[in-house]
Amino acid sequence: MSSIRQAILSDPDVAVKLTMIVPRDYVGEVTELMVKRGVLEPVALEPGSPEFKEIESYFTLLDKAKEVYQYLESNLAEKTVVRIEVPQDSLRAVLESLTNNLEEVCKRVKNINELISLRNTELEELEAVKKIAEVLLSKYPDGKVSLLNYSGKLIVIKSVVATEGSYEVLREKSVAILGEVQHGKKIVASLAFAPGVLEDIVRTSGLDVRVLDVREPSEERLDTFVARLEEKIAEIRKTLEELDSKKREVLKFVTKDIALLKSLVESEYERLKILRSAISSKYVAVVSGWVLRSKVNDLLKSLSSYPIYASIVPDENPPVEFKNLEPFKPFELLTELYGMPSPHEWDPTPLLTYSFLLFFSLMMSDAGYGLGVILATRYILPKFVSDPESPGFVRLKKILYIGGVLSVVAGIASKSFLGSLVGRFIPIEKPLINTFNIMELIGLSLIIGFAFTFVSHLIALAKNIKLRKNYDSIYEVGILVLMIGGLFVVTRVFNLGWTYVADELYTVAQSLTIVGIAMVIFAKIKTTGSVGSFLWLFDVVGIVGDVFSYVRIAGIAGGTAFLAEAFNSILSGVVGSIIEFNYVIGVVAGVFLVLIIHTLNLALSAVSPFVHSLRLCLFEISSKFFEAQGRRIKPVKVVVGKVTI
């Protein structure tokens, strides 16, 4: 399927930025090899340059990615071995995508951890209160909560948690010890103080003391209080289990991504660390530049004998080069006239090849003039250029040779060779292309125009879907639906004879036309705002203009044929008159005049088919989907050939 598409729309060869750390002793050899191969477009790389800033920006991304994977890794319940695959896409793009996705996971895990922390703090508090409450309950079976927390005029009872050293100070300051128990490395106790004493100790002494928060009614029995504490503790532990399960569930689906991010960060961090330090080193040099992706492996293989370190640094806007099949390469000249494809769009060269040759051969459908184009390309055109062997002129000649051959074929099909002068002897009973029937030519031109306009918008739709431009996609669907419905509506309204439109088909066509216009209006308003509420009119009318623009095929084809026939009529009269006086002189004069007159007609007629075919290709086909915002790579290379001085 890919090879079929390459024969319609090809993909450009996108360059990558190759950065190499080379010992200074080998810089000359390495650069000489690359210049001979003509593969590198050099880029200056030094502190403060955009490329260096890009490396620093990459470091920032790596630091962020490192924080993300380390945090998530620390939350994994157990160590696990994960098999990962190195992605084929840009490592930076993969890193950015993974970091952004896992950053969202980080936020979710952090929220869960905050809830777990709050519940653990609450659990620790309740367990400490329960522990001292159980001690007091064993000493005072009928005791009440006031043994844990009581504030009176003469005495204050508080439950505290303190380290052993701090607890000794509290014991000395207290008036009574109601109960105490070891709780981990700390002591939980219920102590009685004179009013204000405990507050002064906590505020001024700097002791490690925490007063437990017991808010239950002081008259509640201790046994009831302990039972309620056990229920609360069980409830909190259940909540903690649910939160922990939820966290494991969240991490389970991203374990592979965490492992991949960790692997990429560790490898990329070391690579860029070497690269950044090498820039300012006096022992090594950094060679950086653009290399076409198709040539990277061959270049690195040829450099494998040198002690160099090479890496590919991602870039958002790399240069490109054409990558068409051999038969289409001369026609890259046509695409260049409009612009170079950007790294993320299709190259229309194959489609323009078919289009140009079809238009050119139809406009010059005369076998004699086709042969004239071939001969003029071979013997006359080189006289008008300073370097006939320049790549551009060589490609132009190939285009004209092929166009001339197809014009000969079209001329035979139209039974035309210098008009009817020789064409009448072509052994075809009826011409397949009647260049003297203007209405037939106009009909053929409109069919071609409709087909190419439809295909151009179809390609634009595919492009917008690929780029996820939703409203632009809706617009293109609307145009296509409008063209399908409008074709049958116009046929019925103007009673065109190419097909019969039944009432049922006409009703469907009307509906399609209305739906298409509605989609165009909707998309236009969404993309251009309120001004789109009337701009859509120009788009709808523009479709008609686009299709009718192809009528130039009929005009030029018919004009060339009628002009040739007019010259033939003049020649017939002049030569006939001369023959009446002298047959030999008449024949010689006839041959001479035929060559002069038809050469003149060829000179006048040959430019129009080329120019108008080119115009249709660039402005009626390419403009629908081809942005041409790319830049061609310009590798440094030694050019062996002619030099103009």
Secondary structure by P-SEA (a helix, b strand, c coil): caaaaaacccccbbbbbbbbbccccaaaaaaaaaaaaccccccccccccaaaaaaaaaaaaaaaaaaaaaaaaaaccbbbbbbbbbbcccaaaaaaaaaaaaaaaaaaaaaaaaaaaaaaaaaaaaaaaaaaaaaaaaacccccccccbbbcccbbbbbbcccaaaaaaaaaaccccccccccccbbbbbbbbccaaaaaaacccccbbbbbbccccccccaaaaaaaaaaaaaaaaaaaaaaaaaaaaaacccaaaaaaaaaaaaaaaaaaaaaaaacccccbbbbbbbbbcccaaaaaaaacccbbbbbbbbbcbbbbbbbccccccccaaaaaaabbbccccccaaaaaaaaaaaaaaaaaccaaaaaaaaaaacccccccccccccaaaaaaaaaaaaaaaaaaaaaaaacccccccccccccccccccccccaaaaaaaaaaaaaaaaaaaaaaaaaaaaaacaaaaaaaaaaaaaaaaaaaaaaaaaaccccccccaaaaaaaaaaaaaaaaaaaaaaaaacccccccaaaaaaaaaaaaaaccaaaaaaaaaaaaaaaaaaaaaaaaaaaaaaacaaaaaaaaaaaaaaaaaaaaaacaaaaaaaaaaaaccccccccccccbbbbbccccccccccc
